[in-house]
Amino acid sequence: MSNAAPSSPSGAPPADWHADTIVLHAGYNGHDHQRSAAVPIYQTTSFLFENAQQGAGLFDLEEEGHIYARTGNPTQSVLEERIAQLEGGTAALAVASGMAAIDMAIATLAQTGDHVVVASQLYGGTHNLIAHVLKARGITSTLVHRGGLANLHSVFTQQTKAVFVESVANPSGHVADLATIAEQAHAHGIAVIVDNTSATPLLLRPFDHGADVVVHSATKYISGHGTTIGGLIVDGGRFDWATRRVRYPQFSAPEPAFHDFVITEKFPDFPFVARTRTVVLRNSGASLAALSSFLLLQGLETLALRLDRISSNTREVLDFLVQHPLVSRVSHVTLPTHPDHAHARRYLRGKLVPGLISFELYGGREAARRFYDALALFQRLVNIGDSKSLAAIPAETTHHLLGDDELQRAGISAGLVRQSIGIEHPDDLIADLRQALQHSEPVHTASQRNTSKTLVLEKHP
């Protein structure tokens, strides 16, 4: 995929290719890159022109090819093509971070005076971006609780440019009813943006359920090794921007930021990613480095293997937590008590399950802190999706800028612990949890244990 004239993936995978194969082979032919079996790192700022005519053609989008690494390079292109194919989209754009992906996706659609509708259960950084940064830009938002997502019609306005949800919410683990949300949004000609970071396309493909744009923090499961920041934007290629000229004139009117060309005429198969790259990324510069693209590709290659192990580990950890007398509540969609259990059965693909677990202890915040400080194997940090198991207290870290009411709407209590399950041996994970839980309870409250929980982990085939 070129930086100045973005194209669709170089070819769809064979019909019998599975995701496990796409992550290794899609979008790359070593014979086109000096016969290199591994994707090379194109560590350069700029790309040569054969002559003046070619340079002019590249800048006028009359010829495909890379110009300047701010908007793309060949290493990045392979990552983009693999992600587009995994998600079932028509094109993708890799950027500097997951937050940059969200910011640029919204900036592609909305400007001062516009409005977005947002699910209340969001990653804390996303909440702050929408509630504060976008507000300062003149873009208003309406926060809708999960129960209100089934009746979005009442909050839409003529200025509404997007509905934004997480497929699997971080940290609550709630699964969005994507088909219902998309049906309501599309009835009003409004696009749906889905953050698919926590699920990945191996657990859930939002485009299969009506989403129009997908974003990822590639820093998380796609990377898997905790070394690289990156973000992704994927175009579903199905939203008819051209016929919605009143709500989205930027796609069917001449683009003043780039030679007055009409996006939907120039790039009919992937106008969203085309505009994001040529207008938003080109002029804001939140670029992904070639080395970062390479490292994300290395992580992507093992995504299927890691998620298989993460899923099996998650089941074992859940089974331990729901039976432990010091744990008051466990939140995970595989539990029949979870309010989105039915959504999980409908939307999650295969036998894989999300690796995020949230739980609370009988002792609230102080018990959570004692437990957290006693962890020895689980790493105390704020990332998710690593091969290593991680833990955080969201109210004090990722969501610490939210007020009490905002935390409540996001489903986050003061003592909620979020765990991202990794690929270690499950016996070692459970041993660490067991000893940390022993440290969580003060001696003088031991006699007050409540052992009345009846949560049961759903048995899967």
BAFI-621079 format. One record per atom (N, C-alpha, C): residue in three letters; x, y, z. Coordinates in pm, whole numbers, plus 50000, padded with zeros to 5 digits. Atoms other than C-alpha are relative to their C-alpha. Example, Ala and Ser with C-alpha at 12.3 -4.5 7.8 and 13.67 -1.06 7.14 Angstrom:
BEGIN
Ala500894988150000
Ala512304955050780
Ala500905012050000
Ser499184988149994
Ser513674989450714
Ser499235010950073
END
This chain:
BEGIN
Met500854988150000
Met500005000050000
Met500885012450000
Ser499214987850013
Ser501395033449899
Ser499605010450103
Asn500344989649903
Asn501555063650125
Asn499195011249936
Ala500714988850062
Ala500345089749876
Ala498744995449931
Ala501175005250069
Ala497925068049681
Ala499654986450057
Pro500265012749935
Pro496625041349916
Pro499214990549913
Ser500695010250079
Ser495475009249755
Ser499444989550092
Ser500525011149921
Ser493544979249872
Ser501084989450012
Pro499015010549987
Pro495414947949986
Pro500344993949865
Ser499485004450130
Ser497524932749708
Ser499314987749948
Gly500745011550048
Gly495304902649688
Gly499404992750118
Ala500635007449891
Ala492824883649901
Ala500684986650015
Pro499385013049979
Pro494164851850057
Pro499184989149933
Pro500795011150052
Pro493154818449909
Pro498824997150090
Ala501245001849926
Ala489674808750015
Ala500164990950121
Asp499845009449890
Asp490964781150240
Asp501025004450103
Trp499074994949899
Trp493434802850432
Trp499245003750127
His500534996249871
His492694806250801
His500825011850055
Ala499304988749939
Ala493694835051027
Ala501424996450040
Asp498675004449959
Asp496644814451153
Asp501025001249887
Thr499124999150117
Thr498064815050799
Thr500135014449951
Ile499974986150043
Ile497134850850713
Ile501055007850077
Val499084992249918
Val499194864251005
Val501464997549962
Leu498635003450040
Leu502294847650856
Leu500345003749857
His499684999350143
His501954851850482
His499335011249922
Ala500784990550080
Ala499404877850372
Ala500795012849972
Gly499484986850033
Gly500534909150191
Gly501495000849973
Tyr498554999350019
Tyr504144899150131
Tyr500484989149906
Asn499325009150092
Asn506144883249851
Asn501485003450003
Gly498584997349983
Gly509844880649930
Gly500745002549870
His499334997850130
His510744879949561
His499905014549953
Asp500114985750032
Asp509624916249542
Asp500895008550090
His499194992749903
His512034925749822
His501394993550012
Gln498655005650003
Gln515464912949720
Gln500044985650052
Arg500125014149960
Arg514264877049793
Arg500174998050151
Ser499925000949854
Ser514184884250168
Ser498814991950053
Ala501075008349945
Ala512224857050349
Ala499245007450109
Ala500644991849897
Ala511504880850640
Ala499685013849943
Val500364986550044
Val509754914050590
Val501125009550041
Pro498894990949966
Pro512594939950570
Pro499515012450075
Ile500274987349934
Ile512764971050784
Ile500495011149906
Tyr499624989150090
Tyr512715000650544
Tyr500275012650082
Gln499614989249910
Gln514585024650769
Gln500475012049919
Thr499694988350082
Thr514405055350550
Thr498895010250016
Thr501024989649994
Thr512635088550560
Thr499325002049866
Ser500504995950131
Ser512185092150185
Ser500264989149897
Phe499885009950107
Phe511875072549860
Phe500325007249869
Leu499474993650121
Leu513605080249529
Leu498975000749888
Phe500784998850122
Phe511905092649213
Phe500894996349882
Glu499265003050122
Glu512975079448874
Glu500295012849923
Asn499854987550073
Asn512465113948727
Asn498945009950050
Ala500944989749957
Ala510455146248762
Ala498564996049976
Gln501365004050034
Gln507425131348593
Gln499444990350104
Gln500475009549901
Gln507235102648839
Gln499715007050133
Gly500234992749876
Gly507595126149135
Gly498695007549997
Ala501254992650012
Ala504765147849011
Ala498804990650000
Gly501095009750005
Gly502615117248940
Gly499684994150137
Leu500225005249865
Leu503125103749290
Leu499275010350087
Phe500634989649918
Phe502175136749452
Phe498595003249954
Asp501344997450051
Asp499145140549228
Asp499084987850010
Leu500745012449982
Leu497975105049319
Leu499654993449867
Glu500195006450129
Glu498225095048954
Glu500804987149990
Glu499155011949999
Glu500805068449036
Glu500164995250144
Glu499845005449866
Glu501105045249333
Glu501484998650034
Gly498625001349956
Gly504275044849537
Gly500255008150124
His499674992949876
His505885056749856
His500815012649969
Ile499344987150018
Ile507115092449886
Ile500825003750123
Tyr499424995149876
Tyr507845100950247
Tyr499424991750114
Ala500405009949901
Ala507705078350554
Ala498985005150101
Arg501024995049909
Arg505375101350745
Arg498654993549972
Thr501305005950035
Thr502465085650557
Thr500094985449957
Gly499935014350028
Gly503775050650501
Gly501354995649949
Asn498805006150054
Asn506595027150413
Asn499704985349972
Pro500335013850039
Pro506794991650269
Pro499854990450117
Thr500175008749883
Thr507234975250611
Thr498615001950059
Gln501324996749948
Gln504114992750735
Gln498904994349910
Ser501025004750094
Ser502224982550422
Ser499654985350021
Val500275014249976
Val502604945450499
Val499124998450123
Leu500825000349880
Leu501224950850849
Leu498565004149968
Glu501334995250034
Glu498294970250706
Glu499214989749921
Glu500715009750083
Glu497444943850450
Glu499584987850082
Arg500365011749918
Arg497524915550704
Arg498825003150092
Ile501104996349912
Ile495254934150944
Ile498705001649922
Ala501204998450081
Ala492824943550667
Ala499404986549965
Gln500505013250035
Gln492564907250562
Gln499464992650122
Leu500495006549879
Leu492194894550918
Leu498625005350040
Glu501274994049959
Glu489354919050987
Glu498924998749892
Gly500975000550107
Gly487694913450650
Gly499685013749944
Gly500184986550052
Gly488134950150555
Gly500645001649864
Thr499474997450133
Thr489194966450229
Thr501375006750002
Ala498694993649987
Ala492244985650355
Ala500215003750146
Ala499674996249863
Ala494044995350675
Ala501085010649999
Leu498974989849981
Leu496275023050806
Leu500614997950137
Ala499285001449873
Ala498935018351075
Ala500515013650044
Val499604987049947
Val499675048151300
Val500754998250132
Ala499035000149891
Ala501735057351604
Ala499514993350128
Ser500525006049877
Ser499425044551881
Ser498524997249984
Gly501425002550002
Gly495975031751960
Gly499195012750020
Met500704987449980
Met494945066052086
Met500055008649874
Ala499924992750127
Ala496185081551761
Ala499004994449900
Ala500965006250091
Ala494035056551571
Ala498595004950030
Ile501334995349962
Ile490925066651766
Ile499835014849964
Asp500064985650026
Asp491695103851737
Asp499855002749850
Met500044997550144
Met492305102151362
Met498734994549936
Ala501245005450054
Ala489275080051296
Ala498855009850022
Ile501054990349972
Ile487015105351465
Ile500245012949922
Ala499684987750074
Ala488845134751302
Ala499664998749852
Thr500385002150140
Thr488135119250962
Thr498535003049978
Leu501454998450013
Leu484405122451032
Leu499475012950058
Ala500634989249923
Ala483855150851277
Ala500895012250011
Gln499304987549978
Gln484805187251319
Gln499175008850092
Thr500694991049908
Thr483725217151526
Thr498515000949966
Gly501444999650018
Gly479955216651578
Gly499364986449985
Asp500525013550018
Asp479625179251529
Asp499854992750133
His500425007449882
His478525152351774
His500314985249980
Val499795014550005
Val479465116351856
Val499274993650117
Val500665007849896
Val477665089752058
Val500974989150043
Val498955008649948
Val479875068852284
Val499464990950109
Ala500355009149892
Ala479385037952497
Ala500725004250127
Ser499424995249875
Ser480025045452864
Ser501164991350047
Gln498965009049953
Gln482235015152920
Gln501155000049901
Leu498884997650089
Leu485505025752764
Leu501314999950077
Tyr498664997849947
Tyr489225025652822
Tyr500105014650046
Gly499954986649942
Gly490045055953039
Gly500575010649908
Gly499414990350093
Gly492245072752777
Gly499025004149892
Thr501014996850102
Thr489455070552519
Thr498945009350058
His500994991449934
His486995085552765
His500515014450010
Asn499454986549984
Asn489305114952834
Asn500135007249867
Leu499894994050133
Leu489935120852464
Leu498655005649956
Ile501304996050051
Ile486245122352382
Ile499345010550089
Ala500704991149908
Ala484975139752695
Ala500685013550017
His499274987649971
His487695166252720
His500725005849878
Val499234994850114
Val490005169152418
Val499075003549884
Leu500924997150110
Leu487265166352156
Leu499055011450037
Lys500884989049956
Lys485055189252362
Lys500675013449978
Ala499274987550020
Ala487765215852350
Ala500105003649853
Arg499994997550144
Arg487745212051971
Arg498625003649947
Gly501364996850042
Gly484015218651963
Gly499194988149955
Ile500735012250034
Ile482935182351915
Ile499344994850128
Thr500725004449882
Thr480245172652165
Thr499784984949996
Ser500225014449992
Ser479475137452284
Ser498874996950096
Thr501015005349910
Thr476695117852447
Thr500454986350045
Leu499575012649942
Leu477685089852681
Leu498774991550027
Val501175008849987
Val475275060452667
Val500404987650077
His499765012049921
His475175033152930
His499634987849917
Arg500235012150080
Arg475124997352803
Arg498514997249982
Gly501435002450013
Gly471384994952874
Gly499335009249900
Gly500574990550095
Gly470735025252654
Gly500424997849856
Leu499525002450136
Leu472565011552353
Leu498954993349912
Ala501085006150078
Ala469404993352250
Ala498995010449952
Asn500924989450041
Asn467645026852201
Asn500785012849970
Leu499154988650034
Leu470105050452035
Leu499275011049925
His500694990250083
His467535068051818
His499775013250074
Ser500354988049925
Ser466725092452097
Ser501175009650019
Val498854991249977
Val470275106252118
Val500645004849870
Phe499444995550128
Phe471035110551748
Phe499505014049965
Thr500374986750050
Thr471055145651602
Thr500455001149855
Gln499554997750137
Gln471645160151257
Gln501525001349993
Gln498554998249998
Gln475235166451366
Gln500754987350045
Thr499335012249954
Thr475935130951490
Thr500774993849885
Lys499145005250106
Lys478875117351290
Lys500484985750025
Ala499525013549973
Ala479685084451465
Ala499424994750130
Val500215007249875
Val478775058651724
Val501304992550027
Phe498725006349966
Phe481885046451906
Phe499804990350117
Val500115010149894
Val481965014052109
Val501254991149996
Glu498985010549996
Glu484464987752220
Glu499294986649985
Ser500635013050020
Ser483654952652102
Ser499994992150130
Val499885005549864
Val484914938552434
Val500615011250084
Ala499604988049928
Ala485154966752686
Ala501164997450094
Asn498865000349909
Asn488314973852883
Asn499755010250112
Pro499685013249947
Pro488274966653175
Pro498814991150031
Ser501185007249951
Ser484674955353232
Ser499784986649930
Gly500205012350075
Gly484734928552962
Gly498644998849934
His501325000650063
His481224937152841
His500154998749848
Val500005002150145
Val480474926152484
Val498855008049940
Ala501014991450061
Ala478634951352267
Ala499084992149908
Asp500975005850093
Asp475484941552080
Asp500165007349866
Leu499594992350118
Leu477074952851755
Leu498935000649893
Ala501005000150107
Ala474324942251517
Ala498865009850029
Thr501084990949962
Thr471654961651707
Thr500475014549991
Ile499454986450007
Ile473874992351737
Ile500145004549855
Ala499804996550141
Ala474764991651366
Ala498685002149929
Glu501314998650066
Glu471144987051261
Glu499395013750031
Gln500564987049962
Gln470055017851455
Gln500775011549937
Ala499174989350057
Ala472985039151340
Ala499775001349850
His500154999750146
His472565029650976
His498625004949958
Ala501334994850031
Ala468865037650987
Ala500005015249992
His499864985350004
His469985073751042
His501205004249913
Gly498864996750086
Gly472935071850800
Gly501255003550077
Ile498854996949914
Ile475505072551083
Ile500964988250003
Ala498975010450002
Ala478785053351079
Ala500304994950140
Val499675006449874
Val479835029251354
Val501494996850003
Ile498585002949979
Ile483435028251481
Ile500124990650119
Val499855009949894
Val484424997951687
Val501474998250034
Asp498665003149950
Asp487544994651899
Asp500054985150029
Asn499955014649990
Asn488424957751860
Asn501274995150068
Thr498725003349937
Thr491604958352070
Thr499924987750088
Ser500055010749901
Ser490514934952349
Ser499584986749941
Ala500475012550062
Ala488884909552119
Ala500994994749897
Thr499215003450119
Thr491214909751816
Thr499084993549896
Pro500855006150102
Pro489814897451482
Pro499894984850011
Leu500125014449983
Leu490404861551595
Leu498834996350091
Leu501155002749915
Leu487714864251862
Leu498725006049943
Leu501194993050048
Leu485364888651689
Leu500385008949883
Arg499774991150115
Arg485174906051350
Arg498815009549990
Pro501124990549998
Pro483034937451385
Pro499345002249865
Phe500604997850131
Phe482534941051009
Phe498944989549969
Asp501005010550022
Asp480614908251012
Asp498665003350064
His501224996649926
His478044925151237
His499575014449977
Gly500504986950040
Gly477614958851067
Gly500905011850028
Ala499094988749975
Ala480564979951185
Ala500525005649868
Asp499494993450120
Asp481995004950935
Asp501495002950006
Val498584997349979
Val485415012951082
Val500434992550125
Val499455007049885
Val487564992351319
Val501335006550036
Val498714995049953
Val490415005851531
Val500594990250101
His499275008649906
His493054987751737
His501115007950067
Ser498684997249943
Ser495744995151985
Ser500834987649971
Ala499155011450036
Ala498294972351821
Ala501024997150109
Thr499125001649885
Thr500344977052138
Thr499624987850082
Lys500535010349911
Lys498184950552303
Lys500184986049939
Tyr499915014050041
Tyr497384915652170
Tyr500724998149867
Ile499335001450129
Ile498634921751817
Ile501514999650019
Ser498575000249969
Ser502074929751953
Ser500344988050087
Gly499835011549914
Gly502024905752246
Gly501294999450078
His498715001049932
His505574912752360
His500325012450083
Gly499834988649911
Gly505164946252536
Gly501185009049969
Thr498864991750037
Thr507884964152340
Thr499645011749910
Thr500254990950112
Thr506064984852079
Thr498625006350009
Ile501264992650006
Ile503385011852063
Ile499575001249854
Gly500514998550136
Gly501165012451757
Gly498494999749997
Gly501445000050017
Gly497625017351630
Gly499614996349859
Leu500495004250131
Leu495505005251339
Leu498595005149976
Ile501334996050044
Ile492495018251147
Ile499664991549879
Val500405008950109
Val490574994650918
Val498705004949940
Asp501184995750075
Asp488045004250651
Asp499194987849961
Gly500855011250039
Gly485094980650612
Gly499615000149854
Gly500274999050143
Gly484484993550259
Gly498554998449962
Arg501415002550031
Arg480704989950287
Arg499105012050021
Phe500834988349973
Phe479415023250415
Phe499965008849875
Asp500164992250123
Asp478015043950126
Asp500115014950032
Trp499764986049965
Trp479615077450204
Trp499455009549894
Ala500384991050110
Ala478745091749862
Ala498535004050005
Thr501424996749998
Thr474975090049916
Thr499595007350128
Arg500284992949875
Arg475235106350260
Arg500745013350000
Arg499244987750023
Arg476495139650134
Arg499695010850103
Val500344989849901
Val474645160550391
Val500764997650129
Arg499335003149873
Arg476105142450692
Arg501524999449982
Tyr498565001950021
Tyr479525135050537
Tyr500455006449868
Pro499634993550127
Pro480285161050268
Pro501484998349965
Gln498575001150026
Gln484045155550307
Gln500374988449909
Phe499695011450085
Phe483825123150112
Phe499545001749855
Ser500544998650135
Ser481855134749810
Ser500205014049941
Ala499694986550050
Ala482955171349779
Ala501505000949974
Pro498564998450023
Pro486325183349648
Pro500745002450131
Glu499234999349877
Glu488965179449920
Glu501025011449992
Pro499094988550010
Pro490665213349974
Pro501404997150055
Ala498705003149943
Ala493485197450174
Ala500864991449909
Phe499205008150091
Phe494565176449877
Phe499465001249858
His500244998250144
His494185189749523
His498544999749959
Asp501434999750031
Asp490385191549546
Asp499484987249935
Phe500555012450056
Phe489995155249446
Phe498864995150089
Val501155005549928
Val486805136949549
Val500374985950047
Ile499525012549941
Ile487635108549787
Ile499264987849947
Thr500775011850040
Thr484795085049692
Thr500174996749852
Glu499745002650142
Glu485595089049322
Glu501404994449979
Lys498625004250015
Lys489345084449361
Lys500244986350062
Phe499785012549927
Phe489175055649612
Phe498664994050042
Pro501355004649966
Pro485695039949595
Pro499974987950093
Asp500015012149919
Asp486695007749773
Asp500385002350146
Phe499554997549862
Phe488265023350082
Phe500145015150025
Pro499914985349986
Pro487415060550104
Pro500365004550141
Phe499714995649865
Phe487665061950483
Phe501505000050027
Val498555000749979
Val491255049950507
Val500745009549907
Ala499364990950094
Ala492145070250197
Ala500005014350054
Arg500054986449947
Arg490965102450358
Arg500835001350128
Thr499214999349877
Thr492545094350693
Thr501485001149969
Arg498584999850033
Arg495915088350528
Arg500395013049930
Thr499584988650084
Thr495985116450272
Thr499725013650063
Val500354987149941
Val494375143550484
Val500405000650147
Val499774999149856
Val494545135550856
Val501424996150038
Leu498645004249964
Leu497765115550891
Leu501055008749931
Arg499014992250075
Arg499605135050623
Arg500275013550065
Asn499854986749943
Asn498975167650806
Asn500155000350152
Ser499815000449854
Ser499135156051169
Ser501284992550038
Gly498705006249983
Gly502105132551144
Gly500134989650109
Ala499925010449897
Ala501225105451400
Ala500404986849934
Ser499545011050086
Ser503315080951199
Ser500544988350081
Leu499425012049942
Leu504345045351280
Leu501364997649936
Ala498655002250053
Ala508085039151245
Ala500134986349935
Ala499785012850070
Ala509365011651018
Ala500394989050098
Leu499615010149903
Leu511014993651308
Leu498824995550084
Ser501195003749925
Ser507774994751504
Ser499084991049918
Ser500805008650088
Ser505924980251206
Ser500574985949997
Phe499335013050002
Phe508464952051190
Phe499744992350130
Leu500215006749871
Leu508124944451562
Leu498554995650017
Leu501405003949992
Leu504334944151541
Leu499724988149910
Leu500145011750086
Leu504564919851251
Leu500514987450068
Gln499495011649929
Gln506694896851465
Gln498984995050103
Gly501015004049905
Gly504044897151734
Gly498784994049935
Leu501195004850069
Leu501204892451489
Leu500134985549955
Glu499795013650050
Glu502754860151361
Glu499554989450100
Thr500355010049899
Thr502024842451691
Thr498665002850067
Leu501254996049936
Leu498644858251766
Leu499084988150024
Ala500925011349985
Ala496624826651705
Ala500464990450109
Leu499475009049897
Leu498904805251920
Leu499835005950139
Arg500094993749869
Arg498954830452202
Arg498565000450051
Leu501394999149956
Leu495184835152209
Leu499444986450041
Asp500445013449960
Asp494654797652227
Asp500434997150144
Arg499515002549865
Arg496844795352537
Arg499385009950100
Ile500634990149913
Ile495444827752684
Ile498584995650035
Ser501385004349975
Ser491914813952647
Ser499954988550100
Ser500015011449908
Ser492684781052821
Ser500445004350139
Asn499564994949870
Asn494564799253099
Asn498895008150068
Thr501074991849946
Thr491684823653142
Thr498924991450063
Arg501025008949945
Arg489224795453196
Arg500444994350135
Glu499535005949874
Glu491414779953466
Glu500075010550111
Val499954989449900
Val491984813053645
Val498595003750046
Leu501384997149963
Leu488264820453635
Leu499444989450095
Asp500495010949916
Asp487464786453783
Asp500545001450141
Phe499414998049868
Phe489854794254069
Phe499365011950071
Leu500484987749936
Leu488604829754134
Leu498554998950046
Val501425000349962
Val484854822354136
Val499764991250121
Gln500165008749884
Gln485394796254405
Gln500745004850124
His499184995749885
His487734816054629
His499155008250096
Pro500874993349904
Pro486084828054952
Pro500285014850021
Leu499684985849982
Leu487844862054950
Leu499585008649881
Val500394992950122
Val486624871354601
Val498495002050002
Ser501444997049989
Ser483244888954613
Ser499295000049866
Arg500654999250132
Arg482594893354241
Arg501034998049891
Val499155002150116
Val484114881553915
Val499225003949875
Ser500664995450122
Ser483304897653580
Ser500724994349878
His499495005550127
His483844877753260
His498814994349924
Val501195003550078
Val481464870652975
Val499754985049991
Thr500275014350000
Thr481884832853001
Thr499184995850121
Leu500825003049884
Leu480134834253338
Leu498535002449966
Pro501434998150032
Pro476364829053300
Pro499375011550074
Thr500524988549925
Thr475854856653558
Thr500335013249934
His499604987450063
His477464882553330
His498855005249913
Pro501144994850077
Pro474874906053172
Pro500154998749849
Asp499795001450144
Asp476464901852828
Asp500364985749961
His499685014050030
His476794864152843
His499384995749866
Ala500675003750126
Ala474264860252560
Ala500695006649880
His499284993350108
His476124886152350
His501304992649967
Ala498755007350022
Ala479354866752398
Ala499754987549918
Arg500315012350074
Arg477734834852275
Arg499645003249854
Arg500394996350136
Arg476434853451971
Arg501175005149917
Tyr499014992750078
Tyr479464873851871
Tyr501414994150001
Leu498635005149994
Leu482644856451985
Leu500144987749911
Arg499795010550100
Arg484124832951728
Arg500704987950063
Gly499325012149958
Gly485024796751800
Gly499974998150151
Lys499935003149857
Lys486104785452146
Lys500935009450076
Leu499134990549932
Leu488444814452222
Leu499175009350088
Val500694990749911
Val487514837752509
Val500935011750029
Pro499154988549967
Pro488744872652606
Pro500894997150121
Gly499035002349893
Gly491814873152831
Gly499955009950112
Leu500144990149893
Leu490624901953051
Leu499034994850107
Ile500845003649886
Ile489254893453395
Ile499995011650099
Ser500124989949894
Ser487934918853644
Ser499344993650121
Phe500605005649879
Phe487164910254005
Phe500195009550117
Glu499954992049878
Glu486594925354347
Glu500164990950121
Leu499785007649877
Leu487534914054697
Leu499085005050110
Tyr500794995949885
Tyr485584914655021
Tyr500825009350085
Gly499174991049924
Gly487474944055164
Gly500275012349919
Gly499934988250083
Gly487244968354879
Gly501405004149959
Arg498754994450053
Arg490084991154781
Arg501214995550081
Glu498845003649919
Glu492354982955076
Glu500394985549978
Ala499705014050028
Ala492064945655016
Ala500634998549862
Ala499445000650135
Ala492734951254645
Ala501455004549999
Arg498624995249994
Arg495864970954726
Arg500924989750063
Arg499175010249936
Arg497174943954962
Arg500234988349905
Phe499875010750099
Phe496474917454700
Phe500985003949890
Tyr499194995250113
Tyr498084938154426
Tyr501485000750037
Asp498604998649957
Asp501254945354624
Asp500654986550024
Ala499455013249971
Ala501664908254703
Ala500244991649875
Leu499805007750123
Leu501634896554341
Leu501494998449972
Ala498595002650028
Ala504914880454244
Ala500244996249855
Leu499865004050140
Leu504354865653897
Leu499275009649907
Phe500734989950078
Phe501664888653760
Phe500755013350008
Gln499284987450001
Gln503374920853654
Gln499045011650025
Arg500824988549966
Arg502014953253799
Arg500285011349901
Leu499884989350101
Leu501544976753503
Leu498655002049933
Val501314996450054
Val498804991653285
Val499774995449857
Asn500265005250134
Asn499154973652953
Asn499094987750010
Ile500695012750009
Ile497034944152841
Ile500504993049874
Gly499735007350122
Gly497524916852583
Gly501394994649984
Asp498645005650010
Asp501124907252658
Asp499964984850014
Ser499825014249973
Ser502364871552659
Ser500114997650150
Lys499895000849855
Lys503064878253027
Lys498675004350062
Ser501224996249930
Ser500184880653275
Ser500225013150074
Leu499884986449950
Leu499524916153394
Leu498835003250091
Ala501084996049910
Ala497474933053664
Ala500035015050023
Ala500134985749973
Ala496174968153735
Ala498765002450085
Ile501184995249930
Ile493724986453961
Ile499515012249921
Pro500384989350094
Pro491885007653698
Pro499645013350065
Ala500424987449937
Ala490375033353938
Ala501185008450044
Glu498824992749954
Glu493895042854046
Glu501035001949889
Thr499024999050109
Thr495635040253708
Thr499345004249870
Thr500514997050134
Thr494015038053364
Thr498785009150000
His501234992149993
His490765054553478
His500035009950116
His499914991749880
His492075076453759
His499495014349980
Leu500494986550027
Leu490965108753587
Leu498485000849998
Leu501455000050002
Leu487315098153592
Leu499465003050140
Gly500674997549874
Gly485025111253864
Gly499234987850047
Asp500725011449944
Asp482995088454088
Asp498824995849913
Asp501155003250085
Asp479905090753866
Asp500454993749869
Glu499495005550126
Glu481955084053554
Glu500524985850020
Leu499535013549970
Leu483595053953717
Leu498834990450012
Gln501175008549983
Gln480205040353811
Gln499384996649865
Arg500575002650133
Arg478905044353455
Arg500884990549921
Ala499075008950070
Ala482025026453330
Ala500064986250063
Gly500005013049935
Gly481374997653568
Gly501254997150079
Ile498725001649930
Ile484535003753772
Ile499855004450145
Ser500024996649858
Ser484555002254151
Ser501415003650045
Ala498704995749950
Ala487365016054366
Ala500954988550019
Gly499135011549974
Gly488654981254445
Gly500054989949887
Leu499985009450112
Leu488254965454101
Leu501434997249956
Val498705004450051
Val491294945453988
Val499804994749859
Arg500035005150138
Arg491864939953615
Arg501234991549977
Gln498885008750036
Gln494004910853502
Gln499964996749852
Ser499825004350138
Ser495284903953153
Ser500794987050005
Ile499405013249985
Ile496014866853136
Ile500974997349885
Gly498975002850099
Gly499174855852957
Gly500124985149969
Ile499805013750049
Ile500684823152836
Ile500864991650094
Glu499245008049905
Glu502514811253149
Glu499254986950030
His500695012149959
His501704777253297
His498895003850097
Pro501124995849914
Pro498274779953461
Pro500214996950148
Asp499765003249859
Asp499434762953781
Asp500805011050068
Asp499194989349941
Asp501984790553836
Asp499175012750018
Leu500874988349986
Leu499404817753774
Leu499084998550122
Ile500915002349889
Ile496974802354022
Ile500745000250133
Ala499204999649875
Ala499714797554282
Ala500285014450041
Asp499754986049967
Asp500554834654259
Asp498745006850049
Leu501264994149955
Leu496904844454290
Leu499664995250141
Arg500335005649868
Arg496464821554588
Arg500795006950111
Gln499204993849894
Gln499374836054784
Gln499695014950014
Ala500334985749991
Ala498424871954695
Ala498665002150070
Leu501284999049932
Leu494854866054809
Leu500154997850150
Gln499755002249858
Gln496154852955141
Gln500505012850068
His499494987449945
His497914886355188
His498945011149998
Ser500984989350017
Ser494774906055101
Ser499105001950120
Glu500964999549891
Glu492854898655420
Glu500685002650134
Pro499444997749866
Pro493754914355756
Pro499604988850095
Val500275010849907
Val493924889356038
Val498695002150074
His501174997649915
His491164906456239
His498684998749925
Thr501255001650075
Thr488634902555954
Thr499844985949946
Ala500055013550055
Ala489344866155876
Ala498704992950036
Ser501215006849956
Ser486324855056076
Ser498755005149931
Gln501174994050065
Gln484054877055864
Gln499894995949853
Arg500045004150141
Arg484614858855536
Arg498574996549958
Asn501295003550057
Asn481564856255322
Asn500244989249895
Thr499775011250092
Thr481504822455152
Thr498724995949929
Ser501325003450053
Ser477994824455012
Ser499905001049849
Lys500094998250145
Lys478914830354648
Lys499584987149931
Thr500455011750074
Thr477264806954401
Thr500375000949853
Leu499584998850139
Leu479004818054081
Leu500594986949952
Val499475012350057
Val479744788853854
Val500515003149861
Leu499424997950132
Leu482014789453553
Leu499264991449900
Glu500705007750103
Glu480114779153243
Glu500924989749941
Lys499195010850058
Lys481354746153109
Lys499875000649849
His499984999350145
His482364748252746
His500424986649943
Pro499585012750060
Pro482784719052510
Pro501475000149967
END
